[in-house]
Amino acid sequence: MRYYQLRDGNSQRLAVETGDGVYDLTSVKPQLRTFRDLLKSSSIAETAPDELSARHLDAAETVPEQRLEGNATDPVTADEVWAAGVTYQISEEARTEESDTPEMYLDVYDAERPEIFFKSTPNRTVGPDEAVGIRADSDWDVPEPELAVVLYEGEIVGYTAGNDMSSRSIEGANPLYLPQAKVYDRCCSIGPAVVTDIEDPHSLALSMSIHRGGDRVYHGETTTSEMKRTCEELVSYYTAHNAVPELSVLLTGTSLVPDDNFTLREGDEVTIDIESIGTLKNPVTVV
């Protein structure tokens, strides 16, 4: 099933998409307004979230598909977003080229322990159609399209798409500047939906396009099969010896990197497509 959080004044409504349509779960159970509400309820009932949702479909109001466009917020309001780095060879190559200390990225790519770092808080994270940020003190900025794992109490409950916005100039100057290159206002977007029934997250087609003034200035395609590490392995390192919050998201690494002579500009539009999950689209602004 595919879950959306929809705007409802100052609140939200939880919708679920099946093969038969889109259904407003909040219309049946007003207590179910967010994906977190569903996960809490299913945990108390000791049943799977999809099974709990299925019980209410017959009585739920349907949602016109056009309402999803421009009305969907981030599909899961995670307490924390973390990220994994150097999990694809192209990422290792890009970070090696940008850095004054390239050998460290080679070491991480081949090491037993992956790179796991803190990425975002709820007030820094945006959803579909909201602007992602590029730092005013950076002159080389790129989006990073990533498969994102959604976790409830440390366990995988679904997947979504993520954009790990990055300042390559700041990180390239010194690896110790990574938090400044990665964590800032509007530094992360996720969406458009959380999908709970993906059989194999390691075989999904992924693409990214960037448009500027109506022209496409970048397009790339890949697949999550190129990821060196599994989602389960990355999650195990994220949760080990770590007091993870109730609801979190782990980005699994970037699979597409624009050429070194490319940088985002204000007004650009970034579109990320992941098979079985959907399209995450965000304009770009300077923060």
C-alpha positions as CSV (number, residue, x, y, z in Angstrom):
1,M,0.0,0.0,0.0
2,R,1.0,3.6,-0.6
3,Y,0.4,6.2,2.2
4,Y,0.0,9.9,1.9
5,Q,-0.4,12.7,4.4
6,L,-2.7,15.4,2.9
7,R,-3.1,19.0,4.1
8,D,-6.3,19.7,6.0
9,G,-6.2,23.3,7.2
10,N,-3.7,23.3,10.1
11,S,-3.8,19.5,10.4
12,Q,-3.4,16.5,8.1
13,R,-5.4,13.6,6.8
14,L,-4.1,10.1,6.1
15,A,-4.8,8.6,2.8
16,V,-3.9,5.2,1.4
17,E,-3.7,4.1,-2.2
18,T,-4.4,0.5,-3.3
19,G,-4.9,-1.0,-6.7
20,D,-8.5,0.1,-6.5
21,G,-8.1,3.8,-5.7
22,V,-7.2,6.3,-3.0
23,Y,-9.0,6.2,0.3
24,D,-9.3,8.7,3.2
25,L,-8.6,6.8,6.3
26,T,-9.3,9.8,8.5
27,S,-12.9,9.9,7.2
28,V,-13.5,6.6,9.0
29,K,-11.1,6.9,12.0
30,P,-10.5,10.6,12.9
31,Q,-7.7,9.4,15.2
32,L,-5.8,8.3,12.1
33,R,-4.5,11.6,10.7
34,T,-0.8,10.7,10.2
35,F,1.2,7.7,9.3
36,R,2.6,7.8,12.8
37,D,-1.0,7.4,14.1
38,L,-1.4,4.3,12.0
39,L,1.9,2.8,13.2
40,K,1.0,3.4,16.8
41,S,-2.4,1.9,16.4
42,S,-1.1,-1.2,14.6
43,S,1.5,-1.6,17.3
44,I,-1.2,-1.5,20.0
45,A,-3.4,-3.9,18.1
46,E,-0.4,-6.1,17.3
47,T,-1.3,-6.2,13.6
48,A,0.4,-5.0,10.5
49,P,-0.4,-1.4,9.3
50,D,-1.7,-2.6,6.0
51,E,-4.1,-5.1,7.6
52,L,-5.4,-2.4,9.9
53,S,-5.9,-0.1,6.9
54,A,-7.7,-2.8,4.9
55,R,-10.4,-3.1,7.6
56,H,-11.5,0.5,6.9
57,L,-11.4,0.7,3.1
58,D,-15.1,-0.2,2.5
59,A,-16.3,2.6,4.7
60,A,-13.7,5.2,3.7
61,E,-14.3,8.1,1.5
62,T,-12.5,8.0,-1.8
63,V,-9.9,10.7,-2.7
64,P,-9.7,12.0,-6.3
65,E,-6.2,11.4,-7.6
66,Q,-5.8,15.0,-8.6
67,R,-6.1,16.0,-5.0
68,L,-2.8,14.3,-4.3
69,E,-1.0,16.7,-6.6
70,G,-0.1,19.9,-4.7
71,N,-1.9,18.7,-1.6
72,A,0.4,16.1,-0.3
73,T,2.9,16.9,2.5
74,D,5.9,14.9,3.6
75,P,4.4,11.4,3.9
76,V,6.0,10.8,7.3
77,T,7.0,13.4,9.9
78,A,10.1,11.7,11.1
79,D,11.7,12.7,14.4
80,E,15.1,12.4,12.8
81,V,16.4,11.9,9.3
82,W,19.8,10.2,9.0
83,A,21.8,9.3,5.9
84,A,24.3,6.8,4.6
85,G,27.2,8.0,2.4
86,V,29.5,6.4,-0.2
87,T,27.2,3.4,-0.8
88,Y,27.4,3.7,-4.6
89,Q,30.6,3.7,-6.6
90,I,29.5,7.0,-8.4
91,S,29.2,8.7,-5.0
92,E,32.7,7.5,-4.0
93,E,34.1,8.8,-7.2
94,A,32.4,12.2,-6.9
95,R,33.5,12.8,-3.3
96,T,37.0,11.7,-4.1
97,E,37.2,14.2,-7.0
98,E,35.8,17.1,-4.9
99,S,37.9,16.5,-1.8
100,D,41.4,17.6,-0.8
101,T,41.7,14.2,1.1
102,P,40.3,11.8,-1.4
103,E,41.8,8.6,0.1
104,M,39.3,8.7,3.0
105,Y,36.3,8.1,0.7
106,L,38.0,5.1,-0.8
107,D,38.5,3.7,2.6
108,V,34.8,4.2,3.5
109,Y,33.6,2.6,0.3
110,D,35.6,-0.6,0.9
111,A,35.3,-0.6,4.7
112,E,33.2,-3.0,6.8
113,R,31.5,0.0,8.6
114,P,29.5,2.3,6.4
115,E,29.3,6.1,6.8
116,I,26.2,7.0,8.8
117,F,25.5,10.6,9.6
118,F,22.7,12.8,11.0
119,K,20.9,14.7,8.3
120,S,17.7,16.6,9.3
121,T,15.0,17.4,11.9
122,P,11.3,17.9,11.1
123,N,11.7,21.7,10.8
124,R,14.5,21.3,8.2
125,T,12.6,18.7,6.1
126,V,10.2,19.5,3.4
127,G,7.7,17.5,1.3
128,P,6.6,17.4,-2.3
129,D,6.4,20.7,-4.1
130,E,8.0,22.6,-1.2
131,A,11.3,24.4,-1.9
132,V,14.6,22.7,-1.0
133,G,17.5,25.0,0.0
134,I,21.0,25.8,-1.3
135,R,23.2,27.7,1.1
136,A,24.0,31.3,0.3
137,D,27.6,30.7,1.5
138,S,28.2,27.9,-1.0
139,D,28.9,28.1,-4.7
140,W,28.7,24.3,-5.6
141,D,25.4,22.7,-4.7
142,V,23.7,19.5,-5.9
143,P,20.6,17.4,-5.1
144,E,21.2,13.7,-4.2
145,P,18.3,11.3,-5.1
146,E,18.1,8.4,-2.6
147,L,15.9,5.5,-1.6
148,A,14.8,6.2,1.9
149,V,14.0,3.6,4.6
150,V,11.2,4.5,7.0
151,L,11.6,3.0,10.5
152,Y,9.2,2.7,13.5
153,E,10.9,1.9,16.7
154,G,14.0,0.8,14.8
155,E,12.2,-1.6,12.4
156,I,11.7,-1.1,8.7
157,V,8.0,-0.3,7.9
158,G,8.3,1.1,4.4
159,Y,10.2,3.1,1.8
160,T,10.0,6.6,0.3
161,A,12.1,8.8,-1.9
162,G,14.5,11.4,-0.5
163,N,16.7,14.3,-1.6
164,D,19.8,14.7,0.4
165,M,20.7,18.3,-0.6
166,S,24.5,18.9,-0.4
167,S,27.1,21.7,-0.6
168,R,30.0,20.1,-2.4
169,S,32.1,23.1,-2.0
170,I,31.9,23.1,1.8
171,E,32.4,19.4,2.2
172,G,35.2,19.4,-0.4
173,A,37.1,22.0,1.5
174,N,37.3,19.8,4.6
175,P,35.5,16.6,5.4
176,L,35.0,17.9,9.0
177,Y,32.7,20.5,7.4
178,L,30.2,17.7,6.6
179,P,27.5,18.8,9.1
180,Q,27.5,22.3,7.5
181,A,27.4,20.8,4.0
182,K,24.5,18.6,4.9
183,V,22.4,20.1,7.8
184,Y,20.8,23.4,7.2
185,D,17.4,25.0,6.5
186,R,15.4,23.0,3.9
187,C,18.3,20.5,3.4
188,C,16.1,17.5,2.9
189,S,12.9,16.5,1.1
190,I,11.0,13.2,1.3
191,G,7.9,11.9,-0.5
192,P,5.5,11.6,-2.1
193,A,4.4,8.5,-0.3
194,V,5.5,5.7,2.1
195,V,5.2,2.4,0.4
196,T,4.9,-0.6,2.6
197,D,4.8,-3.6,0.2
198,I,8.0,-3.3,-1.8
199,E,9.3,-6.8,-2.2
200,D,12.9,-6.0,-3.2
201,P,14.1,-2.4,-2.5
202,H,17.4,-3.3,-4.2
203,S,16.0,-3.6,-7.7
204,L,14.2,-0.3,-8.2
205,A,14.7,2.0,-11.2
206,L,15.6,5.5,-10.1
207,S,16.0,8.7,-12.1
208,M,16.5,12.4,-11.6
209,S,15.9,15.5,-13.8
210,I,16.7,19.1,-13.2
211,H,14.9,21.9,-15.1
212,R,15.9,25.5,-15.4
213,G,13.7,28.1,-17.1
214,G,11.7,25.3,-18.8
215,D,14.8,23.5,-20.1
216,R,16.1,20.2,-18.8
217,V,19.7,20.8,-17.7
218,Y,20.4,17.4,-16.2
219,H,19.0,13.9,-16.4
220,G,20.3,10.7,-15.1
221,E,19.0,7.1,-14.5
222,T,20.2,4.2,-12.4
223,T,18.9,1.4,-10.2
224,T,19.2,0.6,-6.5
225,S,20.9,-2.7,-7.5
226,E,24.0,-0.6,-7.8
227,M,24.0,0.0,-4.1
228,K,27.0,-1.8,-2.5
229,R,25.2,-2.3,0.9
230,T,21.8,-3.6,1.7
231,C,19.1,-1.5,3.4
232,E,19.1,-4.0,6.3
233,E,22.9,-3.6,6.8
234,L,22.6,0.2,6.8
235,V,19.8,0.1,9.3
236,S,21.7,-2.3,11.6
237,Y,24.6,0.3,11.8
238,Y,22.2,3.2,12.3
239,T,20.3,1.5,15.2
240,A,23.3,-0.2,16.9
241,H,24.1,1.4,20.3
242,N,21.9,4.3,19.3
243,A,18.8,5.6,21.0
244,V,16.8,5.9,17.8
245,P,13.5,7.9,18.0
246,E,10.0,6.4,17.6
247,L,9.8,7.4,13.9
248,S,12.9,7.9,11.7
249,V,14.0,7.9,8.1
250,L,17.4,6.6,6.8
251,L,18.6,7.8,3.4
252,T,20.6,5.0,1.7
253,G,23.1,7.0,-0.4
254,T,23.2,8.9,-3.6
255,S,23.2,7.1,-6.9
256,L,23.3,10.0,-9.3
257,V,25.7,12.9,-9.3
258,P,25.6,15.8,-11.8
259,D,28.9,16.7,-13.6
260,D,31.5,18.7,-11.6
261,N,30.7,21.8,-13.6
262,F,27.1,21.8,-12.6
263,T,25.6,23.6,-9.6
264,L,22.0,24.3,-8.7
265,R,20.5,27.8,-9.0
266,E,17.5,29.4,-7.3
267,G,14.4,28.7,-9.3
268,D,15.6,25.3,-10.6
269,E,13.2,22.3,-10.2
270,V,14.4,18.9,-9.1
271,T,12.4,15.8,-10.0
272,I,13.2,12.4,-8.5
273,D,11.4,9.2,-9.6
274,I,11.7,5.9,-7.9
275,E,9.9,2.8,-9.3
276,S,7.0,1.7,-7.2
277,I,7.2,4.8,-4.9
278,G,6.5,7.8,-7.2
279,T,7.7,11.3,-8.0
280,L,9.3,13.8,-5.6
281,K,9.4,17.3,-7.1
282,N,10.9,20.4,-5.4
283,P,11.8,23.9,-6.5
284,V,15.1,25.3,-5.3
285,T,15.6,28.4,-3.2
286,V,18.5,30.1,-1.5
287,V,18.6,29.9,2.3
